[in-house]
Amino acid sequence: MRAVTVGCNILTHLDSMVYGNHCQMWYRLGRNHKDFEFVFMAPRRTSIDNMRNSTIDAAIKADCEFVFFYDDDVFVPSSAFGKLVKLMDADKEIAIVSGLTYIRKYPYKPMLFRSMENEGLAPYDDFEDHVENGILAKDLGAVGFSCVLLRVSYLKDLTPPYCITGSRNTEDVYLCHRVRKHYPNAKVVCDTTIDTGHLVERYFVQDSNVQDLRKYEEVINGATKPQEDRGIEYAESIESGLREQSDKVGAA
């Protein structure tokens, strides 16, 4: 039986927009991957680097083959884990493989970082030009861990803590850098066909943004009905409801 430790950085609760997706994902994990045993880690009210460190430590102690991380604000396709494992099984030099996730703040850059010779890492803004058959591997130095699979054998020889959030780096990029430095032949890969969804912050509607929000609704949600018609329908529904209630009161 192959073993996987799964970690999710749930601070206190899950948003309803992703909760159903995560339930479905776990259902698919159990149904489609019967040759795997999954151990779930979701420590409450801790920093994301502490969560990742405790999950990796548990995976090493339990002699697990992989660590699977997904974030509490990310929609994960049900096929994600299977695709990640397939890539790992096809190439033993892959240490880290992720799905495609975009940062949830404008300008929504991909959580992918290019390895620059003698210059460290840089945002991989033109990654689309280097994708082959859905896979990005060329010069990929680091990925975000919103949906990622780590091979535990590449983590065992690292001195903990494995992940550290710094003033100029996130914990996931830090670990990718450490793995690649310790194992020069280790590969970091992204399967861009795993299209995750990153939940954006809640927002207010007001005079300063109402026009932009209307355009957003038209593009994202297909809201094509004119606002005037919606207002008329809403007013008519209220009036109809009031008449209905008045009739009930009169009948009583």
Residue frames as qw, qx, qy, qz and C-alpha x, y, z in Angstrom:
[[0.000, 0.888, 0.460, 0.000, 0.00, 0.00, 0.00],
 [0.403, 0.358, -0.013, 0.842, 1.43, 3.35, -1.06],
 [0.315, -0.701, -0.503, 0.395, 1.08, 6.11, 1.55],
 [0.210, 0.546, 0.151, 0.797, 0.46, 9.84, 1.20],
 [0.227, -0.528, -0.500, 0.648, 0.28, 12.51, 3.88],
 [0.130, 0.677, 0.445, 0.572, -2.12, 15.28, 2.87],
 [0.290, -0.383, -0.364, 0.798, -1.83, 18.78, 4.33],
 [0.056, 0.717, 0.449, 0.530, -4.25, 21.69, 4.13],
 [0.254, 0.040, -0.353, 0.900, -3.74, 25.08, 5.78],
 [0.321, -0.692, -0.532, -0.366, -7.19, 25.54, 7.31],
 [0.088, 0.381, -0.411, 0.823, -6.85, 28.43, 9.75],
 [0.333, 0.020, 0.639, -0.693, -10.27, 28.09, 11.40],
 [0.624, 0.419, 0.567, -0.337, -12.91, 27.24, 8.76],
 [0.350, 0.095, 0.697, 0.619, -13.52, 26.61, 5.05],
 [0.331, 0.293, -0.083, -0.893, -15.40, 28.88, 2.69],
 [0.702, 0.301, 0.554, -0.331, -18.59, 27.34, 1.32],
 [0.585, 0.700, -0.219, -0.346, -17.41, 27.99, -2.23],
 [0.355, 0.528, -0.771, -0.025, -14.58, 25.45, -1.89],
 [0.502, -0.254, 0.720, -0.406, -15.94, 23.12, 0.81],
 [0.867, 0.283, 0.251, -0.325, -18.09, 21.12, -1.60],
 [0.631, 0.650, -0.422, -0.033, -15.20, 20.78, -4.03],
 [0.013, -0.542, 0.793, -0.278, -12.89, 19.48, -1.31],
 [0.708, -0.044, 0.582, -0.398, -15.51, 16.93, -0.24],
 [0.852, 0.480, 0.001, -0.207, -15.78, 15.74, -3.83],
 [0.363, 0.695, -0.613, 0.090, -11.99, 15.60, -4.14],
 [0.317, -0.386, 0.804, -0.321, -11.70, 13.34, -1.08],
 [0.835, 0.198, 0.372, -0.353, -14.46, 11.10, -2.42],
 [0.747, 0.615, -0.240, -0.078, -12.54, 10.71, -5.67],
 [0.049, 0.651, -0.734, 0.189, -9.27, 10.06, -3.83],
 [0.547, -0.189, 0.749, -0.322, -10.81, 7.11, -2.01],
 [0.824, 0.382, 0.303, -0.290, -12.72, 5.79, -5.00],
 [0.696, 0.694, -0.182, -0.026, -10.05, 6.15, -7.71],
 [0.311, 0.641, -0.637, 0.294, -6.86, 5.45, -5.77],
 [0.889, -0.390, -0.044, -0.237, -7.48, 2.31, -3.76],
 [0.859, 0.120, -0.275, 0.415, -3.77, 1.45, -3.82],
 [0.215, 0.466, -0.314, 0.799, -3.05, 4.53, -1.69],
 [0.455, -0.620, -0.573, 0.283, -3.54, 5.20, 2.00],
 [0.120, 0.669, 0.040, 0.732, -4.17, 8.86, 2.83],
 [0.463, -0.482, -0.506, 0.545, -3.37, 10.55, 6.15],
 [0.076, 0.819, 0.281, 0.495, -4.86, 14.02, 6.61],
 [0.453, -0.292, -0.329, 0.776, -3.15, 16.89, 8.45],
 [0.003, 0.717, 0.308, 0.625, -5.05, 20.14, 9.12],
 [0.418, -0.303, -0.511, 0.687, -3.71, 21.80, 12.28],
 [0.054, -0.873, -0.456, -0.167, -5.85, 24.67, 13.52],
 [0.154, -0.987, 0.014, -0.038, -4.72, 28.30, 13.91],
 [0.675, -0.431, 0.321, 0.505, -1.11, 27.96, 12.85],
 [0.161, 0.724, -0.350, -0.572, 1.04, 29.63, 10.22],
 [0.860, 0.442, -0.102, -0.233, 1.25, 28.09, 6.78],
 [0.411, 0.587, -0.683, 0.143, 4.96, 27.26, 7.10],
 [0.352, -0.311, 0.768, -0.435, 4.35, 25.52, 10.45],
 [0.844, 0.198, 0.275, -0.415, 1.54, 23.51, 8.87],
 [0.751, 0.550, -0.355, -0.083, 3.76, 22.43, 5.99],
 [0.125, 0.565, -0.761, 0.293, 6.65, 21.58, 8.32],
 [0.551, -0.172, 0.681, -0.451, 4.51, 19.43, 10.60],
 [0.874, 0.342, 0.094, -0.333, 2.96, 17.65, 7.61],
 [0.598, 0.598, -0.531, 0.047, 6.34, 16.88, 6.05],
 [0.126, -0.470, 0.782, -0.390, 7.70, 15.72, 9.40],
 [0.744, 0.007, 0.500, -0.444, 4.71, 13.38, 9.85],
 [0.836, 0.480, -0.151, -0.220, 5.16, 12.01, 6.33],
 [0.361, 0.595, -0.695, 0.178, 8.82, 11.22, 6.94],
 [0.338, -0.314, 0.762, -0.454, 8.13, 9.55, 10.28],
 [0.791, 0.185, 0.417, -0.406, 5.32, 7.48, 8.74],
 [0.386, -0.205, 0.768, 0.468, 7.56, 6.50, 5.81],
 [0.561, 0.673, 0.374, -0.303, 5.11, 7.94, 3.28],
 [0.637, 0.235, 0.455, 0.576, 5.98, 8.11, -0.38],
 [0.173, 0.518, 0.293, 0.785, 4.44, 11.52, -1.06],
 [0.027, -0.474, -0.462, 0.750, 3.15, 14.70, 0.53],
 [0.114, 0.551, 0.601, 0.567, 0.12, 16.25, -1.14],
 [0.078, -0.374, -0.340, 0.859, -0.64, 19.88, -0.31],
 [0.054, 0.596, 0.548, 0.584, -3.75, 21.80, -1.31],
 [0.050, 0.072, -0.299, 0.950, -4.88, 25.19, -0.02],
 [0.105, 0.462, 0.780, -0.410, -8.12, 25.90, 1.80],
 [0.302, 0.675, 0.142, -0.658, -9.07, 28.65, -0.68],
 [0.139, 0.414, -0.695, -0.572, -8.40, 26.67, -3.86],
 [0.864, 0.252, 0.140, -0.413, -10.75, 24.69, -6.10],
 [0.244, -0.442, 0.835, 0.221, -8.96, 21.41, -6.93],
 [0.690, 0.241, -0.443, -0.518, -9.96, 19.37, -10.01],
 [0.891, -0.244, 0.291, -0.249, -10.91, 15.80, -9.07],
 [0.921, 0.339, -0.075, 0.176, -8.31, 14.46, -11.52],
 [0.048, 0.906, -0.377, 0.188, -5.45, 16.47, -10.00],
 [0.598, -0.547, 0.583, -0.062, -3.92, 13.85, -7.70],
 [0.891, 0.194, 0.400, 0.089, -3.97, 11.15, -10.37],
 [0.572, 0.789, -0.055, 0.219, -2.21, 13.40, -12.87],
 [0.154, -0.855, 0.462, -0.181, 0.43, 14.42, -10.34],
 [0.752, -0.329, 0.571, -0.021, 1.17, 10.82, -9.37],
 [0.853, 0.456, 0.233, 0.105, 1.35, 9.75, -13.01],
 [0.362, 0.862, -0.272, 0.227, 4.09, 12.30, -13.66],
 [0.420, -0.689, 0.564, -0.174, 5.98, 11.26, -10.52],
 [0.864, -0.062, 0.499, -0.010, 5.83, 7.58, -11.52],
 [0.760, 0.628, 0.091, 0.140, 7.04, 8.37, -15.05],
 [0.460, 0.648, -0.307, 0.523, 10.15, 10.25, -13.92],
 [0.734, -0.482, -0.373, 0.301, 11.88, 9.51, -10.60],
 [0.447, 0.050, -0.118, 0.885, 13.90, 12.72, -10.84],
 [0.227, -0.626, -0.248, -0.704, 10.77, 14.81, -10.38],
 [0.267, -0.083, -0.692, 0.666, 10.85, 16.00, -6.77],
 [0.171, 0.459, 0.434, -0.756, 7.99, 18.50, -6.93],
 [0.037, 0.273, 0.691, 0.669, 5.06, 18.70, -9.33],
 [0.164, 0.372, 0.454, -0.793, 2.19, 21.18, -9.13],
 [0.323, 0.686, 0.632, 0.164, -0.99, 22.17, -10.84],
 [0.248, 0.364, 0.162, 0.883, -1.49, 25.63, -12.32],
 [0.257, -0.770, -0.521, 0.264, -2.62, 28.26, -9.81],
 [0.250, 0.626, 0.067, 0.736, -2.74, 32.03, -10.17],
 [0.214, -0.134, -0.496, 0.831, -2.09, 34.47, -7.33],
 [0.014, -0.689, -0.725, -0.011, -5.45, 35.84, -6.20],
 [0.103, -0.792, -0.118, 0.591, -4.35, 39.49, -6.27],
 [0.558, 0.825, 0.080, 0.045, -4.12, 41.68, -9.36],
 [0.525, 0.434, -0.377, -0.627, -2.40, 41.27, -11.81],
 [0.928, 0.013, 0.253, -0.271, -3.02, 37.56, -11.09],
 [0.273, 0.640, -0.707, -0.124, 0.41, 36.23, -11.94],
 [0.903, -0.018, -0.417, -0.103, 0.96, 32.46, -12.13],
 [0.631, -0.684, 0.356, -0.086, 2.49, 30.83, -9.06],
 [0.919, 0.220, 0.090, 0.315, 5.47, 29.76, -11.17],
 [0.202, -0.910, 0.277, 0.231, 9.05, 30.98, -10.91],
 [0.806, 0.550, -0.168, 0.140, 11.76, 30.70, -13.50],
 [0.761, -0.466, 0.149, 0.427, 15.30, 29.71, -12.60],
 [0.373, 0.915, -0.132, 0.074, 17.64, 32.43, -13.84],
 [0.846, 0.123, -0.216, 0.471, 21.31, 31.55, -14.24],
 [0.469, 0.023, -0.308, 0.827, 23.29, 33.30, -11.48],
 [0.165, -0.296, -0.007, -0.941, 20.27, 35.49, -10.74],
 [0.269, 0.086, 0.756, -0.590, 18.04, 33.29, -8.58],
 [0.215, 0.479, 0.849, 0.063, 14.33, 33.16, -9.38],
 [0.155, 0.148, -0.125, -0.969, 12.02, 35.41, -11.36],
 [0.623, 0.348, 0.446, -0.540, 8.27, 35.32, -12.10],
 [0.314, 0.015, 0.831, 0.459, 7.63, 32.97, -15.04],
 [0.388, 0.501, 0.212, -0.744, 5.25, 35.33, -16.85],
 [0.536, 0.470, -0.448, -0.540, 5.76, 33.80, -20.30],
 [0.465, -0.217, 0.851, -0.105, 5.40, 30.19, -19.19],
 [0.768, 0.442, 0.321, -0.333, 2.85, 29.45, -21.94],
 [0.507, 0.736, -0.403, -0.197, 5.64, 29.66, -24.53],
 [0.103, 0.506, -0.849, 0.111, 7.52, 26.80, -22.86],
 [0.711, -0.039, 0.553, -0.433, 4.72, 24.31, -22.20],
 [0.325, 0.288, -0.810, -0.393, 5.00, 20.98, -24.02],
 [0.500, -0.229, -0.806, -0.217, 2.01, 18.64, -24.04],
 [0.547, -0.718, -0.283, -0.323, 0.62, 20.48, -21.05],
 [0.798, -0.446, -0.158, 0.372, 3.81, 20.14, -19.00],
 [0.147, 0.923, -0.224, 0.276, 6.08, 22.99, -17.95],
 [0.883, -0.346, -0.014, 0.317, 9.55, 21.88, -16.93],
 [0.604, 0.468, -0.009, 0.645, 11.98, 24.14, -18.82],
 [0.240, 0.368, -0.285, 0.852, 13.86, 26.38, -16.39],
 [0.564, -0.652, -0.255, -0.439, 11.13, 26.01, -13.76],
 [0.306, 0.364, -0.650, 0.593, 12.76, 26.71, -10.41],
 [0.066, 0.124, 0.737, -0.660, 9.84, 26.97, -7.99],
 [0.311, -0.422, -0.642, -0.560, 6.07, 26.59, -7.78],
 [0.440, -0.350, 0.303, -0.770, 3.35, 27.54, -5.36],
 [0.058, 0.033, -0.982, 0.176, 2.00, 24.77, -3.14],
 [0.550, 0.060, 0.173, -0.815, -1.73, 25.41, -3.61],
 [0.949, 0.146, 0.135, -0.244, -2.00, 22.03, -5.36],
 [0.294, 0.706, -0.644, 0.023, 1.28, 20.14, -5.30],
 [0.983, -0.173, -0.058, 0.001, 2.81, 16.69, -4.81],
 [0.034, -0.802, 0.587, -0.108, 6.22, 16.29, -3.13],
 [0.868, 0.104, -0.481, 0.067, 8.36, 13.17, -3.24],
 [0.653, -0.748, 0.091, -0.074, 9.37, 12.43, 0.36],
 [0.894, -0.049, 0.060, 0.441, 12.70, 10.84, -0.61],
 [0.426, 0.550, 0.007, 0.718, 13.89, 14.33, -1.64],
 [0.326, -0.794, 0.019, -0.513, 12.97, 15.74, 1.77],
 [0.883, -0.403, -0.217, 0.102, 14.46, 13.22, 4.19],
 [0.730, -0.002, -0.135, 0.670, 18.02, 14.56, 4.06],
 [0.063, 0.673, 0.036, 0.736, 17.02, 18.19, 4.54],
 [0.279, -0.140, -0.634, 0.708, 17.48, 19.73, 7.96],
 [0.153, -0.780, -0.579, -0.182, 14.17, 21.02, 9.37],
 [0.516, 0.533, 0.469, -0.480, 12.46, 23.41, 9.26],
 [0.522, 0.246, 0.662, 0.479, 11.77, 22.60, 5.62],
 [0.141, 0.724, 0.434, 0.517, 9.64, 25.67, 4.92],
 [0.310, -0.472, -0.297, 0.770, 10.31, 29.20, 6.13],
 [0.210, 0.866, 0.382, 0.245, 8.34, 32.31, 5.24],
 [0.512, -0.201, -0.062, 0.833, 10.77, 35.20, 4.92],
 [0.075, 0.679, 0.166, -0.712, 10.46, 38.92, 4.33],
 [0.311, 0.557, -0.420, -0.645, 11.06, 38.40, 0.61],
 [0.314, 0.145, -0.888, -0.302, 10.01, 34.81, 0.03],
 [0.806, -0.215, 0.002, -0.552, 7.11, 32.46, 0.61],
 [0.629, -0.396, 0.653, -0.142, 7.51, 29.11, 2.32],
 [0.891, 0.318, 0.323, -0.034, 6.87, 27.07, -0.84],
 [0.532, 0.798, -0.240, 0.150, 9.49, 28.87, -2.92],
 [0.275, -0.730, 0.596, -0.190, 11.93, 28.43, -0.03],
 [0.791, -0.153, 0.588, -0.072, 11.48, 24.65, -0.03],
 [0.808, 0.576, 0.113, 0.053, 11.77, 24.40, -3.82],
 [0.237, 0.862, -0.413, 0.174, 15.06, 26.31, -3.63],
 [0.484, -0.562, 0.650, -0.167, 16.39, 24.04, -0.88],
 [0.888, 0.122, 0.440, -0.047, 15.50, 20.85, -2.74],
 [0.707, 0.694, -0.020, 0.136, 17.11, 22.00, -5.97],
 [0.022, 0.841, -0.503, 0.199, 20.22, 23.19, -4.15],
 [0.602, -0.410, 0.667, -0.156, 20.61, 19.91, -2.24],
 [0.691, 0.172, 0.683, 0.161, 19.75, 17.75, -5.27],
 [0.026, 0.490, -0.362, -0.793, 21.06, 19.45, -8.44],
 [0.082, -0.022, -0.849, -0.522, 19.30, 16.90, -10.67],
 [0.155, 0.468, 0.781, -0.384, 15.93, 17.24, -8.96],
 [0.024, 0.312, 0.535, 0.785, 13.16, 18.50, -11.23],
 [0.208, 0.419, 0.493, -0.733, 10.37, 20.94, -10.46],
 [0.028, 0.206, 0.770, 0.603, 7.45, 20.50, -12.85],
 [0.385, 0.282, 0.354, -0.804, 3.99, 21.97, -13.44],
 [0.193, 0.343, 0.869, 0.300, 1.10, 20.19, -15.11],
 [0.142, 0.125, -0.013, -0.982, -0.75, 23.14, -16.62],
 [0.413, -0.256, -0.697, -0.528, -3.75, 20.94, -17.48],
 [0.391, -0.495, -0.698, 0.338, -4.55, 20.90, -13.75],
 [0.018, 0.496, 0.126, 0.859, -6.39, 24.21, -13.76],
 [0.295, -0.431, -0.696, 0.492, -7.12, 25.13, -10.16],
 [0.075, -0.780, -0.303, -0.542, -9.33, 28.01, -9.07],
 [0.375, -0.058, -0.481, 0.790, -8.07, 30.49, -6.48],
 [0.168, -0.792, -0.587, 0.007, -10.85, 32.08, -4.45],
 [0.225, 0.459, -0.036, 0.858, -10.73, 35.88, -4.57],
 [0.082, -0.170, -0.579, 0.793, -11.50, 38.06, -1.57],
 [0.054, 0.744, 0.665, -0.045, -15.06, 39.22, -0.89],
 [0.228, 0.068, 0.105, 0.965, -15.77, 42.78, -1.98],
 [0.180, 0.600, 0.484, -0.611, -18.27, 45.62, -1.67],
 [0.312, 0.527, 0.539, 0.579, -20.27, 47.16, -4.48],
 [0.116, -0.738, -0.268, 0.608, -20.40, 50.95, -4.45],
 [0.416, 0.873, 0.104, -0.233, -20.51, 53.90, -6.81],
 [0.050, -0.785, 0.540, 0.300, -16.77, 53.86, -7.47],
 [0.162, -0.298, 0.910, 0.240, -16.75, 50.26, -8.74],
 [0.648, 0.316, 0.555, -0.416, -20.29, 49.41, -9.80],
 [0.626, 0.650, -0.217, -0.373, -19.62, 49.82, -13.52],
 [0.189, 0.523, -0.830, -0.037, -16.54, 47.54, -13.36],
 [0.390, -0.047, 0.861, -0.323, -18.48, 44.93, -11.38],
 [0.715, 0.465, 0.244, -0.461, -21.26, 44.93, -13.99],
 [0.525, 0.632, -0.524, -0.224, -18.68, 44.26, -16.69],
 [0.088, -0.373, 0.906, -0.181, -17.17, 41.52, -14.52],
 [0.597, 0.159, 0.664, -0.421, -20.55, 39.81, -14.08],
 [0.701, 0.579, -0.067, -0.410, -21.19, 39.95, -17.82],
 [0.421, 0.593, -0.683, -0.073, -17.87, 38.29, -18.62],
 [0.037, -0.291, 0.910, -0.292, -17.53, 35.80, -15.74],
 [0.351, 0.194, 0.810, -0.427, -21.12, 34.86, -14.97],
 [0.086, 0.273, 0.775, 0.563, -22.74, 35.52, -18.32],
 [0.064, 0.646, 0.565, -0.509, -25.07, 38.12, -16.86],
 [0.226, 0.171, 0.499, 0.819, -26.45, 39.66, -20.05],
 [0.091, -0.762, -0.625, -0.141, -29.85, 40.92, -18.89],
 [0.132, 0.593, -0.059, 0.792, -29.89, 44.74, -18.63],
 [0.192, -0.088, -0.665, 0.717, -29.78, 46.07, -15.10],
 [0.376, -0.037, 0.026, -0.926, -32.95, 48.10, -15.75],
 [0.700, -0.107, -0.554, -0.438, -34.93, 44.94, -16.53],
 [0.511, -0.100, -0.769, 0.371, -33.65, 43.28, -13.40],
 [0.027, 0.023, 0.422, -0.906, -34.76, 46.26, -11.35],
 [0.565, -0.058, -0.210, -0.796, -38.24, 46.17, -12.89],
 [0.700, -0.097, -0.695, -0.130, -38.53, 42.42, -12.28],
 [0.343, -0.054, -0.700, 0.624, -37.40, 42.87, -8.69],
 [0.254, 0.003, 0.226, -0.940, -39.96, 45.63, -8.09],
 [0.667, -0.056, -0.406, -0.622, -42.68, 43.57, -9.72],
 [0.607, -0.076, -0.780, 0.133, -41.79, 40.53, -7.58],
 [0.098, -0.053, -0.585, 0.803, -42.02, 42.62, -4.41],
 [0.451, 0.014, -0.009, -0.892, -45.39, 44.04, -5.45],
 [0.696, -0.041, -0.615, -0.368, -46.66, 40.58, -6.33],
 [0.454, -0.062, -0.789, 0.409, -45.49, 39.24, -2.98],
 [0.113, 0.038, 0.414, -0.903, -47.23, 42.04, -1.12],
 [0.609, -0.016, -0.254, -0.751, -50.48, 41.40, -2.98],
 [0.655, -0.039, -0.752, -0.063, -50.21, 37.69, -2.16],
 [0.267, -0.082, -0.713, 0.642, -49.72, 38.40, 1.52],
 [0.319, 0.027, 0.160, -0.934, -52.62, 40.89, 1.53],
 [0.673, -0.045, -0.504, -0.539, -54.91, 38.30, -0.05],
 [0.548, -0.085, -0.800, 0.227, -53.95, 35.77, 2.63],
 [0.043, -0.079, -0.533, 0.841, -54.63, 38.27, 5.40],
 [0.476, 0.021, -0.106, -0.873, -57.97, 39.20, 3.83],
 [0.670, -0.062, -0.675, -0.303, -58.94, 35.56, 3.47],
 [0.370, -0.094, -0.784, 0.489, -58.15, 34.97, 7.13]]
